[in-house]
Amino acid sequence: MIVNRIMTKNPVFIHPDMPVSDARSLMDKEKIGRLPVLDKENNLIGIVTKKDMLKAGPSPATSLDMYEISYLLSKLKVDKVMTKKVITVEENEVVEEAARIMSDNDISCLPIMRGKLLVGIITGKDLFRAFVKAFGAGHDGVRITFSMEDKPGQIAKLSGAIGEKGGNIIAFVSQDGDDLSTRRGTLKIAGLDKATVQNIVAQVSADIIDIR
């Protein structure tokens, strides 16, 4: 799956001279937690989040009243609080690489680019939804996690056996096994009962970790 399948297209954006108070109001209105910042030529030059807004506000211990605080925030521009070094990915990037970049850099979103043009944005929530779909959640079927020898042809053998029994693989996720010689897989299978799936997996010499 690539990021343009899960991104929010044509995201709401702002310009750097917008007052912080207006940016905060826009976030509340659109129910979003971050805003890309574009210059007059529509080049991406920054991103601002609700966390940035909070940092821009006065300390809770301030002696200013709410009207003075509102006045100060109305004078403070977005370019003073935004993150200027924005990490981005191209629209044809794969979802797992985007997730790795977000995790490695401890960021909550990624602007999606088509060359220099901003075409979308993905957030942790988008990745979570993609994760749910990858595991076939919401579909009826037997879910089985198993461990098998890590060598060519093992998955083909298993999927072939499932197909011969009339089963339909809705989702398949593979990950590292307990050691270098094994792989761990999770399948969601429709059209077969639990006992049949157990027998199939046993026939291909895979160890069942969980089945439900």
C-alpha positions in Angstrom: 0.0 0.0 0.0 1.3 3.5 -0.9 0.6 6.6 1.1 -1.6 8.3 -1.5 -4.2 5.6 -0.7 -4.6 6.6 2.9 -3.6 10.3 3.0 -6.0 13.2 3.4 -6.0 14.9 0.0 -5.8 18.6 -0.5 -5.2 19.3 3.2 -6.2 22.6 4.9 -3.1 24.9 4.9 -2.2 28.4 6.1 0.3 31.1 5.2 3.1 32.2 7.6 1.7 35.7 8.3 -1.5 34.2 9.8 -1.9 35.1 13.5 -1.4 32.2 15.9 -4.9 32.9 17.3 -6.5 32.5 13.9 -4.6 29.3 13.2 -5.8 27.9 16.5 -9.4 28.8 15.7 -9.0 27.2 12.2 -7.7 24.0 13.8 -10.7 23.9 16.2 -13.1 24.5 13.3 -11.7 21.8 11.1 -11.1 19.4 14.0 -7.4 18.9 13.0 -4.2 19.0 15.0 -1.7 20.4 12.5 -1.5 22.8 9.6 1.0 22.9 6.7 2.4 26.4 6.1 2.8 27.5 2.4 4.4 30.6 1.0 2.8 32.8 -1.7 4.1 30.5 -4.4 2.5 27.5 -2.6 5.9 26.1 -1.5 5.8 24.1 1.7 7.9 26.1 4.2 6.7 24.8 7.6 4.2 23.0 9.7 2.5 24.1 12.9 0.8 21.8 15.4 -1.4 22.3 18.5 1.7 21.6 20.6 3.4 24.5 18.9 0.4 26.7 19.8 0.6 25.7 23.4 4.3 26.4 23.6 3.6 29.8 22.1 1.1 30.7 24.8 2.1 32.4 28.0 3.0 30.4 31.1 0.1 29.3 33.4 1.8 31.5 36.1 1.4 34.6 34.0 -0.2 37.7 35.6 -1.8 38.7 32.3 -5.6 38.5 32.0 -7.3 36.7 29.1 -7.8 39.8 27.1 -4.1 40.7 27.2 -3.2 37.1 26.3 -5.6 37.1 23.3 -4.1 40.4 22.2 -0.6 39.1 22.3 -1.5 35.9 20.4 -3.3 38.0 17.8 0.1 39.8 17.1 2.2 36.6 17.1 2.5 35.2 13.6 2.6 31.5 12.6 6.1 31.8 11.2 7.5 32.5 14.7 6.2 29.2 16.1 6.1 26.7 13.1 8.6 23.9 12.5 10.6 25.0 9.5 12.6 21.9 8.7 9.7 19.7 7.6 10.1 16.0 6.9 8.1 14.9 3.9 7.6 11.9 1.6 6.5 11.6 -2.0 3.0 10.4 -2.8 4.2 7.0 -4.1 6.1 6.1 -0.9 5.0 2.9 0.8 3.0 3.1 4.0 5.5 1.1 6.1 8.4 3.4 5.2 6.2 6.5 6.1 5.5 4.8 9.4 9.2 4.2 10.0 10.1 7.8 9.3 7.4 9.1 11.7 8.5 6.7 14.4 12.2 7.4 14.0 11.7 11.1 14.0 9.0 11.1 16.7 6.6 13.1 14.6 2.8 12.8 14.4 2.3 13.6 10.7 3.9 13.7 7.3 3.1 16.1 4.5 2.8 14.2 1.1 4.4 15.8 -1.9 4.3 15.5 -5.7 7.6 17.1 -6.5 7.3 20.6 -4.8 3.5 20.4 -4.7 1.7 19.5 -1.4 -0.9 17.0 -2.3 -1.8 15.4 1.1 -1.0 14.7 4.7 -1.0 11.5 6.7 -1.2 11.2 10.5 -0.8 8.5 13.1 -4.5 7.9 12.9 -4.3 7.2 9.2 -1.5 4.7 9.8 -3.6 3.0 12.5 -6.5 2.6 10.2 -4.2 1.1 7.6 -2.9 -1.3 10.2 -6.4 -2.4 11.1 -7.2 -3.1 7.4 -3.9 -5.0 6.9 -5.0 -7.5 9.5 -8.5 -7.9 8.0 -10.2 -6.6 11.1 -14.0 -6.2 10.6 -14.1 -9.2 8.2 -15.5 -12.6 9.3 -13.1 -15.5 9.2 -10.5 -17.5 11.0 -7.5 -15.6 12.3 -4.4 -17.7 12.8 -0.9 -16.7 13.8 1.8 -19.3 13.1 5.6 -19.9 12.9 7.2 -21.7 10.0 10.6 -22.3 8.6 12.0 -19.3 6.7 12.7 -20.7 3.3 11.4 -20.2 -0.3 8.1 -21.8 -1.1 6.6 -22.1 2.3 4.0 -19.4 2.0 3.1 -20.6 -1.5 2.6 -24.1 -0.2 0.3 -22.8 2.6 -1.8 -20.5 0.4 -2.1 -23.3 -2.2 -3.4 -25.7 0.5 -5.9 -23.1 1.7 -7.2 -22.5 -1.9 -7.6 -26.2 -2.5 -9.9 -26.4 0.5 -12.0 -23.4 -0.8 -10.6 -20.9 1.6 -10.1 -17.2 0.8 -7.2 -15.3 2.3 -8.5 -11.9 3.3 -5.3 -10.6 5.0 -1.7 -11.8 5.4 1.0 -10.2 7.6 4.5 -11.5 8.0 7.1 -10.6 10.6 10.4 -11.8 12.1 10.3 -15.1 13.9 11.8 -16.0 17.2 15.1 -16.7 15.5 16.7 -16.2 12.1 15.5 -19.6 10.8 11.7 -18.8 11.2 9.1 -16.4 10.1 5.9 -15.5 11.9 2.7 -15.0 9.9 -0.9 -14.0 10.6 -3.7 -14.9 8.3 -7.3 -14.0 8.1 -9.2 -16.7 6.2 -12.8 -16.8 5.0 -14.7 -19.8 3.9 -13.1 -22.4 6.3 -13.8 -23.4 9.8 -11.2 -23.4 12.6 -10.6 -27.1 12.5 -9.9 -27.2 8.8 -7.5 -24.3 9.1 -5.6 -26.1 11.9 -5.3 -29.2 9.8 -4.0 -27.3 6.8 -1.3 -25.4 8.8 -0.2 -28.7 10.5 0.2 -30.3 7.0 2.7 -27.7 5.9 4.7 -28.1 9.1 3.9 -24.8 10.7 3.5 -24.3 14.4 0.2 -22.6 15.5 0.8 -19.8 18.0 -2.8 -18.5 18.2 -6.1 -19.3 16.4 -9.5 -17.8 16.8 
